[in-house]
Amino acid sequence: MRFEIMRLDDVDGTPVDSTVVDAASVNRIVQQAAAIGQRLWIRPAGTTAS
């Protein structure tokens, strides 16, 4: 399963950037964000309709 991880602005919480990763990478990214106090929004990555 793949997840979209969005880094959120510290002031107003709006998404700053995003990346799509596999489930194995989510824990590492969350640990790194927690270490520096970064806010994240994580959701399952959907498929895009054409």
N, C-alpha and C positions, 0 to 999 in steps of 0.2 A: 504494500500500500504506500502511496505517496502523499505527502503533506505539504501544504503551502505555509510558510512561516513568514510573517510580516513583522518587521521591526517597527515599533511605534515611537512617535515623537515624545520626548520626555515632558513637554509642556502641555500639549493638547490631545495627545493620544492618537493623532492621525497617522496612518501608515506612511512610512518613509521609504521603505523598499521591501521587496519580497523575493523569496527563493522557494523552489520546489525541491524537496529532498525525499529520500526513501525513509522508511520507518526506523531503520538502524541508525540514521544520522540525527534523528530528533533529540534523543537524550543528550548527545554531545553538545548540540547547539543550545539546548536549554541550560545545561550546566555552565557553558561559557557566558550566556546572558545573565544568569543568576550571579555569577562571580563579579560582574561589573554593574549589576543593577539595571540591566536593560529590560525594557518591556517588550513582550512578544505577543503576537496573536497567531495561534496555530489552528489550522482547519484542514480537513481532508481536501486534497487537490482534486478538483473536478475536471472532467474532460470538456474541451471547448466544442461547441456546436459549430458546424460549418454552414 
